Amino acid sequence: MAADAHAYLAIDQGGSATRVAVLDRSGSLRHLARRALQTQRGARGEVTHDARRLIGDLDDALCEAIEAAHALGLPITAAGLSCQRASVVAFDADSLEPLSDVLSWQDTRAADLLVAAQLDADEVLVRTGMYPTAFHGASKLRWLQEAIPARGGGRRMLAPLASFLAARLGGRVCCPATIAQRSLLFDRQAGAWSDLLLAQFGLHRDVLPPVCADVADFGVIERAGARIPLRVVAGDQNLLVAARRLSATQGHLNLGTGAFLLLDAVGGTAPTRIQASLAPGPRLGSGCFVEATVHGAAAALDWLRDRPGMPNSLPWQALNEVRDDDPCFANAVGGIGSPWWIADREPAFSTTPRDAGAALRAVVDSLAALLRVNLDAVAGGAVRPPRLRVSGGLTHQAGLIRRLADTLGVVLQVDDEAELSLRGLWHLLDGRAAASDVAGSEVAPGAHAAWASARYLRWRQFMATWDARCTH
């Protein structure tokens, strides 16, 4: 066996699946174990996952991946965990048994507790880098504090899902900085939980795990006869900047359940109402980048697919058409993210779509328009690059990518790498710098760019009318 013939275990806890990958020293994917994640939704904004089922599926996928690596003759030398950032759970700090379901980042049941905290949004943005919304963890953690008592004298812990999973995997109870930041309770300058914000949410410091760096000693995973050091735990979107370098000439757009626009920060700051996220690394606050968020990307397409009368398969070929009589769409699926931060509205078409194709174009164009709003908003506080690298599950829809390029007015480079969160873990585990030049097809604004700009202006007019109507 060659001296460098070893592998890394990359664990990704997403919103739809648990995945465990075996990546060899060159970064090639040698095995991927996947278990679907079940989601329950309630009438008052509840979005949850069964915590016991989740950890059972994670253990099962881990054992499969470890056994596959053994069969390939690849000893696993280290592991990393990527996780959605604002999902939270209550658990016993001694037994590490869950005391609640996992409350997804999409769960907004505690929005009234956020209002009750009476936060100064601008002050919170400066202190934490985050804009206060119910999608972040703080109000959900407060809800858990009230709803889930400690049991049998045990030490109750309220924490992000990543902290719970890391403890279950390696035994150490702590919270990586990129995860802590998404709680809305982390002072990024002090590198610690904020006493002020804890007090405003009525949360007790002793129920939260201590904060640590994302690259650290998280313990040892003992599964399937193996002992594997857990060396990295980080937020999923944050890991993209560990895999792909941001620059003045190229930003990054990730198209998943939501859409995340990642741009190089100027002086470590972000524009008003746009978030500044921490880069993962071996130190607290290893750097930061601008992160703009659109909640309704694939989530909006799922919403459309579930509407009465829609076909089981969306008519993607309809995106090749441009029509002036298509309706506009207020894409409030999951709430409207930066820079508007509207959480309490229902999605709406300006007029009833004539057919499924018109509905799909309206939804896709709303995604493009929201991204343009954010790209325009960052002009004063971040570098607006002429190119965006694009990744995520929606990149295989060529018509969607063309419409995005036309509306945004930038060149889009579709990244050939399909698993960038896993790739980011590999870079950190192997000590490699983020890549700058990567393979991928390019899509430039085309013949319909002027039409797309005019449609964008019509959409802005519709949104102003929709917003006025909703607030009266």
C-alpha positions in Angstrom: 0.0 0.0 0.0 1.3 3.5 -0.9 2.3 5.7 2.0 -0.3 8.2 1.1 -3.1 5.7 0.5 -5.5 6.9 3.1 -8.9 8.4 3.2 -11.0 11.0 5.0 -14.6 10.6 6.2 -16.8 13.6 5.2 -20.2 13.7 6.9 -22.9 16.0 5.6 -26.1 16.5 7.6 -28.4 18.3 5.2 -32.0 19.2 5.3 -33.1 16.3 3.1 -30.5 13.6 3.7 -27.7 12.4 5.9 -24.6 11.6 3.8 -21.3 10.1 4.6 -18.5 10.1 2.0 -15.2 8.4 1.7 -12.7 10.8 0.0 -9.2 9.6 -0.8 -6.1 11.7 -0.5 -6.5 13.1 -4.0 -10.1 14.2 -3.1 -11.8 11.6 -5.2 -15.1 10.3 -4.0 -14.7 6.6 -3.4 -18.0 5.8 -1.6 -21.2 7.7 -0.6 -23.6 6.4 2.0 -27.0 8.2 2.0 -30.0 8.1 4.2 -33.1 10.2 3.5 -34.2 12.6 6.3 -37.9 12.7 7.1 -39.4 16.2 7.8 -42.6 17.0 9.7 -44.4 20.3 9.2 -47.0 21.9 11.4 -49.6 24.6 11.0 -47.8 27.2 13.0 -44.4 27.2 11.4 -43.2 24.0 12.9 -40.6 22.1 10.9 -38.9 19.2 12.7 -36.9 16.0 12.3 -37.0 13.0 14.7 -33.7 13.3 16.6 -33.5 9.6 17.4 -34.2 8.5 13.9 -31.6 11.0 12.6 -28.8 9.7 14.8 -29.8 6.1 14.0 -29.5 6.8 10.3 -26.2 8.7 10.8 -24.7 5.7 12.7 -26.0 3.3 10.0 -24.4 5.5 7.2 -21.2 5.8 9.1 -20.8 2.1 9.5 -21.5 1.6 5.8 -18.9 4.1 4.8 -16.2 2.8 7.2 -16.8 -0.8 5.9 -16.6 0.4 2.3 -13.3 2.2 3.0 -11.9 -1.0 4.6 -13.0 -3.0 1.6 -11.1 -0.5 -0.7 -8.0 -0.8 1.4 -8.2 2.8 2.5 -7.5 3.5 6.2 -9.5 6.6 7.4 -7.2 9.0 9.2 -9.6 11.8 10.1 -13.3 12.9 9.7 -15.2 16.2 9.4 -18.9 17.1 9.8 -20.8 19.6 7.7 -24.2 20.7 9.1 -27.1 23.0 8.5 -26.4 26.0 10.8 -29.5 27.1 12.5 -31.2 23.8 13.4 -31.4 23.2 17.1 -32.1 20.5 19.6 -32.3 19.8 23.4 -30.2 17.0 24.8 -28.8 15.6 28.1 -25.2 16.7 28.4 -24.2 13.6 30.3 -26.0 10.8 28.4 -26.1 12.7 25.1 -29.6 11.5 24.6 -32.0 13.9 22.8 -34.7 15.5 24.8 -36.6 17.0 21.9 -37.1 16.8 18.2 -34.7 18.7 16.0 -36.1 22.1 15.2 -35.1 22.8 11.6 -33.6 26.2 10.6 -36.9 26.6 8.7 -38.9 26.4 11.9 -40.5 29.7 12.8 -42.8 28.7 15.7 -40.9 31.1 18.0 -41.1 34.2 15.9 -43.1 36.0 18.7 -40.2 35.4 21.1 -37.9 37.2 18.6 -40.3 40.1 18.6 -40.4 40.1 22.4 -36.6 40.4 22.6 -36.9 43.9 21.1 -33.6 43.8 19.4 -31.9 46.7 17.6 -31.4 45.0 14.2 -28.5 47.2 13.2 -26.7 46.7 16.5 -27.2 42.9 16.3 -25.8 42.9 12.8 -22.6 44.7 13.9 -22.2 42.5 16.9 -23.0 39.1 15.3 -22.7 39.6 11.6 -26.3 38.3 11.4 -29.6 40.0 10.8 -32.2 39.0 13.4 -34.8 36.6 12.0 -36.7 33.7 13.3 -34.7 31.4 11.0 -31.7 31.9 13.3 -31.4 29.8 16.4 -31.9 32.2 19.3 -35.7 32.3 19.5 -35.9 28.5 18.9 -33.4 27.9 21.7 -35.6 30.1 24.0 -38.6 28.1 23.0 -36.8 24.9 23.9 -35.8 26.4 27.3 -39.4 26.9 28.1 -40.8 23.7 26.6 -38.2 21.1 27.5 -37.4 20.6 31.2 -34.3 18.7 32.3 -35.1 15.1 33.2 -34.0 13.0 36.1 -31.5 15.5 37.4 -29.5 15.5 34.2 -27.8 18.5 32.7 -30.0 19.9 29.9 -28.2 21.3 26.9 -29.8 23.5 24.3 -27.6 23.7 21.2 -27.3 23.8 17.5 -27.7 20.4 15.8 -24.1 20.4 14.8 -23.0 20.5 18.5 -25.3 17.6 19.4 -24.1 15.5 16.4 -20.4 16.2 17.1 -20.9 15.2 20.7 -22.6 11.9 19.7 -19.8 11.2 17.2 -16.8 12.2 19.2 -17.9 12.9 22.8 -16.9 16.5 23.1 -19.7 19.0 23.8 -18.9 22.3 22.1 -20.1 24.7 19.4 -17.9 25.6 16.4 -17.8 29.3 15.6 -19.5 29.1 12.2 -22.4 27.3 13.8 -22.5 29.6 16.9 -22.7 32.7 14.7 -26.0 31.4 13.2 -27.6 31.3 16.7 -27.8 35.1 16.8 -26.1 34.9 20.2 -22.4 34.9 19.2 -20.3 38.1 19.5 -17.9 37.7 16.6 -15.5 40.3 17.9 -15.2 38.8 21.4 -15.3 35.2 20.1 -17.8 34.2 22.8 -21.5 34.1 23.6 -22.9 37.7 24.0 -24.1 38.4 27.6 -26.3 41.2 26.2 -28.0 39.0 23.7 -28.4 36.1 26.1 -30.1 38.5 28.5 -32.4 39.8 25.8 -33.6 36.3 24.9 -33.7 35.2 28.6 -31.3 32.4 27.9 -29.0 30.9 30.6 -25.3 30.6 29.6 -24.9 27.2 31.4 -27.3 25.5 28.9 -25.2 26.4 25.9 -22.1 24.6 24.8 -18.8 26.5 24.9 -17.6 27.9 21.6 -14.6 26.6 19.8 -12.8 26.9 16.4 -14.2 24.8 13.5 -10.9 23.0 13.1 -10.2 21.4 16.5 -10.1 18.2 18.4 -13.7 17.1 18.6 -13.0 13.6 20.0 -12.8 10.2 18.3 -15.5 8.4 16.3 -15.7 4.8 17.3 -17.8 2.8 14.8 -17.4 -0.5 12.9 -14.2 -1.3 14.7 -12.5 2.0 13.6 -11.2 4.9 15.7 -11.3 8.1 13.6 -10.4 11.6 15.0 -13.1 14.1 14.3 -11.1 17.2 13.3 -13.6 19.6 11.6 -17.2 20.7 12.3 -18.5 23.6 10.3 -21.5 25.2 8.7 -22.5 23.9 5.3 -22.4 27.2 3.4 -19.3 28.3 5.2 -17.5 25.3 3.9 -17.9 26.6 0.3 -15.3 29.2 0.9 -12.9 26.5 2.2 -13.4 24.8 -1.2 -13.5 27.7 -3.5 -11.7 31.0 -3.1 -13.6 34.3 -3.3 -12.0 37.2 -5.1 -12.6 40.7 -6.4 -13.4 39.1 -9.8 -15.3 36.0 -8.8 -18.0 35.3 -6.2 -20.0 32.2 -5.6 -23.7 31.3 -5.9 -25.0 28.1 -4.3 -28.4 26.9 -5.5 -30.0 24.5 -3.0 -33.1 24.7 -0.9 -32.2 28.3 -0.6 -29.8 30.3 -2.7 -26.7 31.7 -1.1 -24.7 34.5 -2.7 -21.1 34.5 -1.3 -18.9 37.5 -2.0 -15.5 38.8 -0.9 -15.8 41.3 2.0 -14.2 44.7 2.1 -12.6 45.3 5.5 -14.5 42.5 7.1 -17.9 44.2 6.8 -21.1 43.7 4.9 -23.6 46.3 3.6 -26.7 47.2 5.6 -29.1 44.3 6.1 -26.7 41.8 4.4 -24.9 39.2 6.6 -21.2 38.8 7.2 -20.4 35.1 7.8 -17.3 33.6 9.4 -14.9 31.5 7.4 -14.1 28.1 9.0 -10.6 27.6 10.3 -8.3 26.7 13.2 -8.9 30.1 14.9 -12.1 31.8 16.1 -12.8 34.3 13.4 -10.5 33.0 10.7 -11.9 35.5 8.3 -15.3 36.5 6.9 -17.3 36.9 3.7 -20.5 38.6 2.6 -23.5 36.2 2.5 -26.8 37.2 0.9 -29.7 34.8 1.2 -32.8 33.9 -0.9 -34.9 31.4 1.0 -37.0 30.2 -1.9 -34.8 28.4 -4.5 -35.5 24.7 -4.7 -38.0 25.3 -1.8 -40.0 27.6 -4.1 -39.9 25.0 -6.9 -41.2 22.3 -4.4 -43.9 24.7 -3.4 -44.9 25.1 -7.0 -44.9 21.4 -7.7 -47.2 20.8 -4.8 -49.9 23.3 -6.0 -53.2 21.8 -7.3 -53.1 21.2 -11.0 -49.4 21.2 -11.4 -47.7 18.2 -13.2 -45.6 15.8 -11.2 -42.6 16.9 -13.3 -42.0 20.6 -13.8 -42.0 21.6 -17.5 -38.3 22.8 -17.6 -38.4 23.3 -21.4 -40.8 26.2 -20.8 -37.8 28.2 -19.5 -36.6 28.6 -23.1 -39.5 30.9 -23.8 -39.8 34.6 -23.0 -43.3 36.1 -22.7 -44.3 39.6 -21.7 -47.7 38.4 -20.4 -46.2 36.0 -17.7 -47.2 36.9 -14.2 -44.8 38.1 -11.5 -44.3 36.1 -8.3 -43.7 37.3 -4.7 -41.3 34.6 -3.7 -42.1 34.4 0.1 -41.5 30.7 0.2 -39.7 30.2 3.5 -39.9 34.0 4.0 -38.0 36.6 2.0 -34.4 36.9 3.1 -31.8 39.6 2.6 -32.0 42.5 2.3 -35.7 42.8 3.0 -36.1 40.1 5.7 -39.9 39.5 5.5 -41.1 36.4 7.4 -44.9 36.7 7.7 -46.2 36.8 4.1 -47.7 34.2 1.8 -46.3 33.6 -1.7 -48.5 35.1 -4.5 -48.7 35.5 -8.2 -49.6 38.9 -9.7 -52.2 37.1 -11.9 -53.2 33.5 -12.3 -50.7 31.7 -14.5 -52.2 30.5 -17.8 -50.4 27.2 -17.5 -47.6 25.3 -15.7 -44.9 26.8 -17.9 -45.9 30.3 -17.1 -46.0 29.5 -13.4 -42.5 28.0 -13.6 -41.1 31.0 -15.4 -42.6 33.3 -12.8 -41.0 31.4 -9.9 -37.6 31.1 -11.6 -37.6 34.8 -12.6 -38.5 35.7 -8.9 -35.4 33.8 -7.8 -33.3 35.7 -10.3 -34.8 39.0 -9.3 -34.2 38.4 -5.6 -30.6 37.5 -6.3 -30.2 40.7 -8.4 -31.7 42.8 -5.5 -28.9 41.3 -3.3 -26.2 41.8 -5.9 -27.2 45.4 -6.2 -27.3 45.8 -2.4 -23.7 44.7 -1.9 -22.2 47.2 -4.2 -21.2 49.5 -1.3 -19.9 47.0 1.2 -18.4 44.1 -0.9 -16.7 43.6 -4.2 -19.2 43.1 -6.9 -17.5 40.6 -9.2 -18.2 40.3 -13.0 -18.3 36.5 -12.6 -20.1 34.1 -10.2 -19.2 30.5 -9.8 -22.4 28.5 -9.4 -22.9 25.2 -7.6 -25.8 23.2 -6.1 -28.6 20.9 -7.1 -30.2 23.3 -9.5 -27.2 23.8 -11.8 -28.2 21.0 -14.1 -31.2 23.0 -15.2 -29.7 24.9 -18.2 -32.7 27.1 -18.8 -32.7 28.3 -15.2 -29.0 29.2 -15.3 -29.5 31.1 -18.6 -32.3 33.2 -17.0 -30.2 33.9 -14.0 -27.3 35.1 -16.2 -29.6 37.4 -18.2 -31.2 38.9 -15.1 -28.0 39.3 -13.0 -25.9 40.6 -16.0 -22.8 38.5 -15.0 -21.0 35.5 -16.3 -22.0 32.3 -14.5 -19.4 29.5 -14.3 -21.2 26.2 -13.5 -18.8 24.3 -11.1 -18.2 20.7 -12.2 -17.9 19.7 -8.5 -21.3 18.5 -7.3 -20.4 18.1 -3.6 -18.8 21.4 -2.4 -19.6 21.0 1.3 -17.8 17.7 1.2 -15.0 19.2 -0.8 -14.6 22.0 1.8 -14.2 19.4 4.5 -11.6 17.6 2.4 -9.6 20.9 2.0 -9.6 21.5 5.7 -8.8 17.9 6.7 -6.0 17.8 4.2 -4.7 21.2 5.0 -5.2 22.5 1.4 -6.0 26.1 0.4 -9.3 26.8 -1.3 -9.1 26.4 -5.1 -9.3 29.5 -7.4 -9.3 28.0 -10.9 -11.8 25.1 -11.4 -13.4 23.4 -14.4 -16.9 24.3 -15.5 -19.0 25.5 -18.4 -19.7 29.3 -18.7 -23.0 31.0 -19.4 -22.8 34.7 -20.2 -25.8 37.1 -20.5 -27.4 36.5 -23.9 -29.8 37.9 -26.4 -32.6 38.2 -23.8 -30.6 40.2 -21.2 -32.3 43.5 -22.1 -35.7 41.8 -21.9 -34.8 40.2 -18.5 -33.8 43.7 -17.1 -37.2 45.1 -18.2 -39.0 42.2 -16.6 -37.0 42.7 -13.4 -38.2 46.3 -13.3 -41.8 45.1 -13.7 -41.2 42.6 -10.9 -39.9 45.4 -8.6 -43.1 47.4 -9.3 -45.3 44.4 -8.5 -43.3 43.8 -5.3 -43.9 47.3 -4.1 -47.6 47.0 -4.7 -47.7 43.5 -3.0 -45.8 44.8 0.0 -48.2 47.8 0.4 -51.2 45.5 0.1 -49.9 43.1 2.7 -49.1 45.8 5.3 -52.6 47.2 5.2 
